[in-house]
Amino acid sequence: MAKTRLTWEEVSQYEPITHDGRIWRHKGIYYLVTEEGGIATQRVVYELPEDFYRLFKKGERTLGDIHTKLRTGNWPLTEEEQRANIKQAITERPITLVNTSNYYNLFTEEELEKLIPIAEKQWIDWKGKLPECYVSPLKNKTKED
């Protein structure tokens, strides 16, 4: 969704809806005012569809979520979707599991039993040997049993 041609100065004459000055209303139309840009940020104004405003009002979406949707056309990924994307990427390239143990929790024991040997083989093919500090999660599991 495109930015409007309205300026901050014009919108600031409208009815403020939020105390932080991010949502305004004029003649039944809602507007989201936000800052965009890197070092030199600028205030920009988006027309805010009423259904998006209702999602915000109900607490179902944050202003950040709505801003992302207005700016990119897509809702930001949920945590579950982000985890699924990471899991998919690691499944396609399991070598990551050798030096990134914090992803183990994304997988079941059965999945790790399949992926870890592939990951270790990929690492050895690449580097010649596993890292000195590497401890296979499969060996930890065996020791605990």
Solvent accessible surface area in square Angstrom, and as a share of the most:
residue,aa,sasa,rsa
1,M,114,0.51
2,A,88,0.68
3,K,103,0.44
4,T,36,0.21
5,R,237,0.87
6,L,50,0.25
7,T,66,0.38
8,W,63,0.22
9,E,116,0.52
10,E,81,0.36
11,V,0,0.00
12,S,36,0.23
13,Q,147,0.65
14,Y,41,0.15
15,E,83,0.37
16,P,80,0.50
17,I,45,0.23
18,T,21,0.12
19,H,191,0.85
20,D,76,0.39
21,G,18,0.17
22,R,70,0.25
23,I,0,0.00
24,W,22,0.08
25,R,76,0.28
26,H,68,0.30
27,K,175,0.74
28,G,54,0.51
29,I,70,0.36
30,Y,21,0.08
31,Y,17,0.07
32,L,0,0.00
33,V,7,0.04
34,T,12,0.07
35,E,101,0.45
36,E,28,0.13
37,G,58,0.56
38,G,67,0.65
39,I,185,0.94
40,A,84,0.65
41,T,71,0.42
42,Q,126,0.56
43,R,126,0.46
44,V,19,0.11
45,V,3,0.02
46,Y,3,0.01
47,E,89,0.40
48,L,3,0.01
49,P,39,0.25
50,E,92,0.41
51,D,72,0.38
52,F,15,0.06
53,Y,23,0.09
54,R,119,0.44
55,L,46,0.23
56,F,54,0.22
57,K,142,0.60
58,K,140,0.59
59,G,64,0.61
60,E,104,0.47
61,R,62,0.23
62,T,82,0.47
63,L,17,0.08
64,G,42,0.41
65,D,32,0.17
66,I,0,0.00
67,H,25,0.11
68,T,31,0.18
69,K,38,0.16
70,L,0,0.00
71,R,121,0.44
72,T,68,0.39
73,G,33,0.32
74,N,99,0.51
75,W,69,0.24
76,P,42,0.27
77,L,89,0.44
78,T,69,0.40
79,E,128,0.57
80,E,125,0.56
81,E,79,0.36
82,Q,87,0.39
83,R,111,0.41
84,A,57,0.44
85,N,81,0.42
86,I,66,0.33
87,K,60,0.25
88,Q,96,0.43
89,A,57,0.44
90,I,6,0.03
91,T,63,0.37
92,E,123,0.55
93,R,153,0.56
94,P,6,0.04
95,I,15,0.08
96,T,38,0.22
97,L,0,0.00
98,V,8,0.05
99,N,101,0.52
100,T,34,0.20
101,S,69,0.44
102,N,106,0.55
103,Y,61,0.23
104,Y,40,0.15
105,N,129,0.66
106,L,32,0.16
107,F,18,0.07
108,T,71,0.41
109,E,94,0.42
110,E,113,0.51
111,E,56,0.25
112,L,20,0.10
113,E,96,0.43
114,K,148,0.63
115,L,18,0.09
116,I,0,0.00
117,P,64,0.40
118,I,84,0.43
119,A,0,0.00
120,E,35,0.16
121,K,127,0.54
122,Q,64,0.29
123,W,24,0.09
124,I,76,0.39
125,D,101,0.53
126,W,160,0.56
127,K,113,0.48
128,G,56,0.53
129,K,123,0.52
130,L,51,0.25
131,P,38,0.24
132,E,154,0.69
133,C,118,0.71
134,Y,33,0.13
135,V,82,0.47
136,S,6,0.04
137,P,18,0.12
138,L,49,0.25
139,K,128,0.54
140,N,64,0.33
141,K,78,0.33
142,T,100,0.58
143,K,159,0.67
144,E,137,0.61
145,D,132,0.68
